[in-house]
Amino acid sequence: MALRSMTGFGLAEGELSSRLRATVRISSVNSRFLEVVVRTHPRLDSAEWEPLLRGVVAEAVTRGRVAVTIDLEGESGSCGVVSINWGVAEALVAALEQRPPRIELAPLSLRDLLGLPGFLEGVGELVLEADERQQLVELVRAACRSLVAARGEEGEALRAQLVEELGTLSRFVAWLHEQQPRLTELLLGRLRQRLAELLEGAPVSEERLLQEAAILAERADVAEELARLEAHLAHLRALLVGEGPVGKRLEFLLQEILREVNTAASKFREVGMGEQVVAAKAALERLREQAANIE
């Protein structure tokens, strides 16, 4: 599976039967989990269709807020979803003819008939035949495939941005490797300068200086952080070319990388690494924003 975004659009349309045609539109945006909303025009039985179509969508995607819109049209351009039970009206007329002759009534109007229980049947709701139901499910699957393709195209565009930011983090790790062997020398120079300022030029034991510098260097050793950072970056590269949904794993991994960067920055505080840390954290923030859009 290619890297996929959580935003996209899918479309499928076709005949359900000789009497019905359907257009299925599916759109998705970011969400921590999978949320599916189904709307049909005219209305289908939501208690039956929503669970069924949520399952169809879940076969195709694992994360995102997905809106499924289904438009059904009959031969004349709209579904005839209203049927009139004229028998109810006839029964009313027959009953009224038995009224006493002294009771005068105004002629029946359409409003009067619409108020009769059972006069209108199937108002606003369409019932599909078994073959039509199956065809509609297949159309939803086709729209899901279209959605997945669109999410894949956007995911590939995101991959290029992620790789670029990953390069910034790799350069930060390389810089840490370069600085680590020089750490004792850098700390020794900083220590001499401080002591000279404090002692106003009085001699200082070189052996004592080396001991203090060694203690500082041990505190500032980032070998463990470097090892973990390299492992995390290798894992990150693997996720960008691996199979299956990776968004949640990317988000977790970026949190771990940020923790290691902060730890290394605190240990190197004595020799200064402001610009490098700022660049690494900025890259991590951009990665976090992009990862939030990945399935």
LOLUMRO-258876 format. One record per residue (C-alpha): residue number from 1; z, x, y. Coordinates in nm, 2 decimals, decimal comma. Example, Ala and Ser with C-alpha at 12.3 -4.5 7.8 and 13.67 -1.06 7.14 Angstrom:
2
+-----+--------+--------+--------+
| pos |      z |      x |      y |
+-----+--------+--------+--------+
|   1 |   0,78 |   1,23 |  -0,45 |
|   2 |   0,71 |   1,37 |  -0,11 |
+-----+--------+--------+--------+
This chain:
295
+-----+--------+--------+--------+
| pos |      z |      x |      y |
+-----+--------+--------+--------+
|   1 |   0,00 |   0,00 |   0,00 |
|   2 |  -0,10 |   0,13 |   0,34 |
|   3 |   0,15 |   0,15 |   0,63 |
|   4 |   0,17 |  -0,20 |   0,77 |
|   5 |   0,28 |  -0,34 |   1,10 |
|   6 |   0,47 |  -0,67 |   1,12 |
|   7 |   0,23 |  -0,82 |   1,38 |
|   8 |  -0,10 |  -0,96 |   1,29 |
|   9 |  -0,32 |  -1,27 |   1,25 |
|  10 |  -0,50 |  -1,42 |   0,95 |
|  11 |  -0,75 |  -1,71 |   0,92 |
|  12 |  -0,91 |  -1,90 |   0,64 |
|  13 |  -1,10 |  -2,23 |   0,63 |
|  14 |  -1,28 |  -2,44 |   0,38 |
|  15 |  -1,33 |  -2,77 |   0,20 |
|  16 |  -1,04 |  -2,92 |   0,00 |
|  17 |  -1,25 |  -3,20 |  -0,13 |
|  18 |  -1,54 |  -3,43 |  -0,03 |
|  19 |  -1,30 |  -3,60 |   0,21 |
|  20 |  -1,10 |  -3,32 |   0,36 |
|  21 |  -1,15 |  -2,98 |   0,52 |
|  22 |  -0,87 |  -2,74 |   0,62 |
|  23 |  -0,82 |  -2,45 |   0,86 |
|  24 |  -0,52 |  -2,22 |   0,80 |
|  25 |  -0,40 |  -1,99 |   1,07 |
|  26 |  -0,12 |  -1,74 |   1,01 |
|  27 |   0,04 |  -1,52 |   1,27 |
|  28 |   0,34 |  -1,28 |   1,24 |
|  29 |   0,57 |  -1,09 |   1,48 |
|  30 |   0,87 |  -0,86 |   1,43 |
|  31 |   1,18 |  -0,97 |   1,25 |
|  32 |   1,45 |  -0,79 |   1,05 |
|  33 |   1,38 |  -1,02 |   0,75 |
|  34 |   1,11 |  -1,26 |   0,63 |
|  35 |   1,11 |  -1,59 |   0,82 |
|  36 |   0,83 |  -1,85 |   0,75 |
|  37 |   0,77 |  -2,16 |   0,96 |
|  38 |   0,51 |  -2,41 |   0,84 |
|  39 |   0,33 |  -2,67 |   1,06 |
|  40 |   0,07 |  -2,91 |   0,94 |
|  41 |  -0,16 |  -3,15 |   1,14 |
|  42 |  -0,14 |  -3,42 |   1,04 |
|  43 |   0,21 |  -3,40 |   0,88 |
|  44 |   0,25 |  -3,32 |   0,51 |
|  45 |   0,57 |  -3,38 |   0,32 |
|  46 |   0,77 |  -3,08 |   0,46 |
|  47 |   1,03 |  -3,10 |   0,19 |
|  48 |   0,76 |  -3,02 |  -0,07 |
|  49 |   0,52 |  -2,80 |   0,11 |
|  50 |   0,74 |  -2,57 |   0,31 |
|  51 |   0,92 |  -2,41 |   0,01 |
|  52 |   0,58 |  -2,38 |  -0,17 |
|  53 |   0,40 |  -2,21 |   0,11 |
|  54 |   0,70 |  -1,98 |   0,19 |
|  55 |   0,67 |  -1,86 |  -0,16 |
|  56 |   0,29 |  -1,80 |  -0,11 |
|  57 |   0,36 |  -1,60 |   0,21 |
|  58 |   0,64 |  -1,40 |   0,04 |
|  59 |   0,39 |  -1,28 |  -0,22 |
|  60 |   0,19 |  -1,11 |   0,05 |
|  61 |   0,45 |  -0,98 |   0,31 |
|  62 |   0,82 |  -0,89 |   0,30 |
|  63 |   0,92 |  -0,88 |   0,66 |
|  64 |   0,84 |  -1,05 |   0,99 |
|  65 |   0,85 |  -1,40 |   1,15 |
|  66 |   0,54 |  -1,57 |   1,01 |
|  67 |   0,40 |  -1,90 |   1,15 |
|  68 |   0,17 |  -2,09 |   0,92 |
|  69 |  -0,04 |  -2,36 |   1,09 |
|  70 |  -0,26 |  -2,59 |   0,88 |
|  71 |  -0,51 |  -2,83 |   1,04 |
|  72 |  -0,66 |  -3,10 |   0,81 |
|  73 |  -0,98 |  -3,29 |   0,91 |
|  74 |  -1,16 |  -3,58 |   0,74 |
|  75 |  -1,53 |  -3,65 |   0,73 |
|  76 |  -1,51 |  -3,81 |   1,08 |
|  77 |  -1,33 |  -3,52 |   1,23 |
|  78 |  -0,98 |  -3,64 |   1,17 |
|  79 |  -0,77 |  -3,75 |   0,88 |
|  80 |  -0,74 |  -4,12 |   0,82 |
|  81 |  -0,37 |  -4,11 |   0,75 |
|  82 |  -0,29 |  -4,47 |   0,86 |
|  83 |  -0,36 |  -4,77 |   0,64 |
|  84 |  -0,30 |  -5,13 |   0,74 |
|  85 |  -0,15 |  -5,38 |   0,50 |
|  86 |  -0,32 |  -5,70 |   0,61 |
|  87 |  -0,14 |  -5,90 |   0,34 |
|  88 |   0,18 |  -5,87 |   0,55 |
|  89 |   0,00 |  -6,02 |   0,85 |
|  90 |  -0,15 |  -6,30 |   0,64 |
|  91 |   0,19 |  -6,39 |   0,49 |
|  92 |   0,33 |  -6,41 |   0,84 |
|  93 |   0,05 |  -6,64 |   0,96 |
|  94 |   0,10 |  -6,86 |   0,65 |
|  95 |   0,47 |  -6,89 |   0,72 |
|  96 |   0,41 |  -6,97 |   1,09 |
|  97 |   0,17 |  -7,25 |   0,99 |
|  98 |   0,47 |  -7,43 |   0,83 |
|  99 |   0,66 |  -7,44 |   1,16 |
| 100 |   0,76 |  -7,78 |   1,30 |
| 101 |   0,48 |  -7,92 |   1,53 |
| 102 |   0,70 |  -7,94 |   1,83 |
| 103 |   0,76 |  -7,55 |   1,83 |
| 104 |   0,49 |  -7,38 |   2,04 |
| 105 |   0,42 |  -7,01 |   1,99 |
| 106 |   0,21 |  -6,77 |   2,18 |
| 107 |  -0,08 |  -6,61 |   1,99 |
| 108 |   0,01 |  -6,30 |   1,78 |
| 109 |  -0,07 |  -5,97 |   1,95 |
| 110 |  -0,12 |  -5,62 |   1,80 |
| 111 |   0,22 |  -5,52 |   1,93 |
| 112 |   0,38 |  -5,81 |   1,73 |
| 113 |   0,20 |  -5,70 |   1,41 |
| 114 |   0,30 |  -5,33 |   1,46 |
| 115 |   0,66 |  -5,43 |   1,45 |
| 116 |   0,63 |  -5,59 |   1,11 |
| 117 |   0,79 |  -5,39 |   0,83 |
| 118 |   0,52 |  -5,27 |   0,59 |
| 119 |   0,22 |  -5,35 |   0,82 |
| 120 |   0,14 |  -4,98 |   0,87 |
| 121 |   0,16 |  -4,75 |   0,57 |
| 122 |   0,15 |  -4,37 |   0,56 |
| 123 |   0,19 |  -4,33 |   0,93 |
| 124 |   0,16 |  -3,97 |   1,04 |
| 125 |   0,17 |  -3,83 |   0,68 |
| 126 |  -0,11 |  -3,74 |   0,45 |
| 127 |  -0,09 |  -3,73 |   0,07 |
| 128 |  -0,31 |  -3,48 |  -0,10 |
| 129 |  -0,46 |  -3,52 |  -0,45 |
| 130 |  -0,38 |  -3,25 |  -0,71 |
| 131 |  -0,71 |  -3,07 |  -0,66 |
| 132 |  -0,68 |  -3,07 |  -0,28 |
| 133 |  -0,33 |  -2,93 |  -0,31 |
| 134 |  -0,45 |  -2,64 |  -0,52 |
| 135 |  -0,74 |  -2,57 |  -0,28 |
| 136 |  -0,50 |  -2,57 |   0,01 |
| 137 |  -0,27 |  -2,32 |  -0,16 |
| 138 |  -0,57 |  -2,09 |  -0,22 |
| 139 |  -0,67 |  -2,12 |   0,14 |
| 140 |  -0,32 |  -2,01 |   0,25 |
| 141 |  -0,34 |  -1,71 |   0,01 |
| 142 |  -0,68 |  -1,62 |   0,17 |
| 143 |  -0,53 |  -1,64 |   0,51 |
| 144 |  -0,24 |  -1,42 |   0,39 |
| 145 |  -0,49 |  -1,16 |   0,27 |
| 146 |  -0,65 |  -1,17 |   0,62 |
| 147 |  -0,31 |  -1,13 |   0,78 |
| 148 |  -0,22 |  -0,83 |   0,55 |
| 149 |  -0,55 |  -0,66 |   0,64 |
| 150 |  -0,48 |  -0,70 |   1,02 |
| 151 |  -0,12 |  -0,57 |   0,97 |
| 152 |  -0,26 |  -0,28 |   0,78 |
| 153 |  -0,51 |  -0,19 |   1,06 |
| 154 |  -0,23 |  -0,19 |   1,32 |
| 155 |  -0,01 |   0,00 |   1,08 |
| 156 |  -0,26 |   0,28 |   1,06 |
| 157 |  -0,27 |   0,30 |   1,44 |
| 158 |   0,11 |   0,33 |   1,43 |
| 159 |   0,10 |   0,61 |   1,17 |
| 160 |  -0,09 |   0,83 |   1,41 |
| 161 |   0,18 |   0,78 |   1,68 |
| 162 |   0,46 |   0,84 |   1,42 |
| 163 |   0,30 |   1,17 |   1,30 |
| 164 |   0,27 |   1,29 |   1,66 |
| 165 |   0,64 |   1,23 |   1,72 |
| 166 |   0,72 |   1,39 |   1,39 |
| 167 |   0,55 |   1,70 |   1,52 |
| 168 |   0,80 |   1,71 |   1,81 |
| 169 |   1,09 |   1,70 |   1,57 |
| 170 |   0,94 |   1,97 |   1,35 |
| 171 |   0,91 |   2,20 |   1,66 |
| 172 |   1,27 |   2,13 |   1,74 |
| 173 |   1,38 |   2,24 |   1,39 |
| 174 |   1,16 |   2,55 |   1,42 |
| 175 |   1,33 |   2,63 |   1,75 |
| 176 |   1,67 |   2,60 |   1,58 |
| 177 |   1,56 |   2,84 |   1,31 |
| 178 |   1,45 |   3,09 |   1,57 |
| 179 |   1,77 |   3,07 |   1,76 |
| 180 |   2,01 |   3,09 |   1,47 |
| 181 |   1,98 |   3,46 |   1,40 |
| 182 |   2,02 |   3,54 |   1,77 |
| 183 |   2,33 |   3,32 |   1,80 |
| 184 |   2,59 |   3,60 |   1,77 |
| 185 |   2,41 |   3,82 |   2,03 |
| 186 |   2,37 |   3,53 |   2,27 |
| 187 |   2,74 |   3,43 |   2,23 |
| 188 |   2,85 |   3,79 |   2,27 |
| 189 |   2,66 |   3,82 |   2,60 |
| 190 |   2,81 |   3,50 |   2,73 |
| 191 |   3,16 |   3,61 |   2,62 |
| 192 |   3,12 |   3,95 |   2,80 |
| 193 |   3,01 |   3,77 |   3,12 |
| 194 |   3,31 |   3,53 |   3,11 |
| 195 |   3,56 |   3,80 |   3,04 |
| 196 |   3,42 |   4,02 |   3,31 |
| 197 |   3,46 |   3,74 |   3,56 |
| 198 |   3,82 |   3,67 |   3,44 |
| 199 |   3,93 |   4,04 |   3,42 |
| 200 |   3,74 |   4,15 |   3,73 |
| 201 |   3,59 |   4,45 |   3,56 |
| 202 |   3,88 |   4,57 |   3,35 |
| 203 |   3,77 |   4,72 |   3,02 |
| 204 |   3,76 |   4,50 |   2,71 |
| 205 |   3,78 |   4,61 |   2,35 |
| 206 |   3,44 |   4,59 |   2,19 |
| 207 |   3,59 |   4,52 |   1,85 |
| 208 |   3,78 |   4,22 |   2,00 |
| 209 |   3,46 |   4,10 |   2,16 |
| 210 |   3,28 |   4,11 |   1,83 |
| 211 |   3,56 |   3,92 |   1,66 |
| 212 |   3,56 |   3,64 |   1,92 |
| 213 |   3,18 |   3,62 |   1,91 |
| 214 |   3,19 |   3,60 |   1,53 |
| 215 |   3,43 |   3,31 |   1,55 |
| 216 |   3,22 |   3,13 |   1,80 |
| 217 |   2,90 |   3,20 |   1,59 |
| 218 |   3,07 |   3,06 |   1,28 |
| 219 |   3,16 |   2,74 |   1,47 |
| 220 |   2,81 |   2,72 |   1,60 |
| 221 |   2,63 |   2,78 |   1,27 |
| 222 |   2,38 |   2,50 |   1,21 |
| 223 |   2,25 |   2,61 |   0,87 |
| 224 |   2,37 |   2,28 |   0,70 |
| 225 |   2,23 |   2,07 |   0,98 |
| 226 |   1,90 |   2,25 |   0,95 |
| 227 |   1,88 |   2,20 |   0,58 |
| 228 |   1,95 |   1,82 |   0,62 |
| 229 |   1,70 |   1,79 |   0,90 |
| 230 |   1,43 |   1,96 |   0,70 |
| 231 |   1,51 |   1,73 |   0,41 |
| 232 |   1,50 |   1,42 |   0,63 |
| 233 |   1,17 |   1,52 |   0,79 |
| 234 |   1,02 |   1,58 |   0,45 |
| 235 |   1,14 |   1,24 |   0,34 |
| 236 |   0,99 |   1,09 |   0,66 |
| 237 |   0,65 |   1,24 |   0,59 |
| 238 |   0,66 |   1,11 |   0,24 |
| 239 |   0,74 |   0,76 |   0,36 |
| 240 |   0,44 |   0,76 |   0,60 |
| 241 |   0,20 |   0,82 |   0,30 |
| 242 |   0,40 |   0,64 |   0,03 |
| 243 |   0,36 |   0,30 |  -0,13 |
| 244 |   0,55 |  -0,03 |  -0,05 |
| 245 |   0,73 |  -0,15 |   0,26 |
| 246 |   0,90 |   0,14 |   0,44 |
| 247 |   1,03 |  -0,01 |   0,77 |
| 248 |   1,40 |  -0,05 |   0,68 |
| 249 |   1,41 |   0,30 |   0,52 |
| 250 |   1,25 |   0,45 |   0,82 |
| 251 |   1,51 |   0,30 |   1,05 |
| 252 |   1,79 |   0,42 |   0,84 |
| 253 |   1,64 |   0,77 |   0,81 |
| 254 |   1,59 |   0,80 |   1,19 |
| 255 |   1,96 |   0,72 |   1,23 |
| 256 |   2,05 |   1,01 |   1,00 |
| 257 |   1,82 |   1,24 |   1,19 |
| 258 |   1,97 |   1,15 |   1,52 |
| 259 |   2,32 |   1,23 |   1,38 |
| 260 |   2,21 |   1,58 |   1,27 |
| 261 |   2,04 |   1,64 |   1,61 |
| 262 |   2,36 |   1,54 |   1,79 |
| 263 |   2,57 |   1,77 |   1,57 |
| 264 |   2,34 |   2,07 |   1,62 |
| 265 |   2,34 |   2,01 |   1,99 |
| 266 |   2,72 |   2,01 |   2,01 |
| 267 |   2,74 |   2,34 |   1,81 |
| 268 |   2,48 |   2,51 |   2,03 |
| 269 |   2,64 |   2,40 |   2,35 |
| 270 |   2,76 |   2,75 |   2,41 |
| 271 |   2,41 |   2,89 |   2,44 |
| 272 |   2,24 |   2,59 |   2,59 |
| 273 |   1,97 |   2,37 |   2,44 |
| 274 |   1,93 |   2,09 |   2,69 |
| 275 |   1,55 |   2,07 |   2,71 |
| 276 |   1,50 |   2,09 |   2,34 |
| 277 |   1,76 |   1,82 |   2,26 |
| 278 |   1,62 |   1,59 |   2,53 |
| 279 |   1,27 |   1,62 |   2,38 |
| 280 |   1,39 |   1,56 |   2,03 |
| 281 |   1,60 |   1,26 |   2,12 |
| 282 |   1,31 |   1,12 |   2,32 |
| 283 |   1,08 |   1,16 |   2,02 |
| 284 |   1,34 |   0,99 |   1,80 |
| 285 |   1,37 |   0,69 |   2,04 |
| 286 |   0,99 |   0,64 |   2,04 |
| 287 |   1,00 |   0,67 |   1,66 |
| 288 |   1,27 |   0,41 |   1,64 |
| 289 |   1,07 |   0,17 |   1,86 |
| 290 |   0,76 |   0,21 |   1,65 |
| 291 |   0,95 |   0,18 |   1,32 |
| 292 |   1,09 |  -0,15 |   1,43 |
| 293 |   0,74 |  -0,29 |   1,41 |
| 294 |   0,67 |  -0,16 |   1,06 |
| 295 |   0,70 |  -0,38 |   0,75 |
+-----+--------+--------+--------+
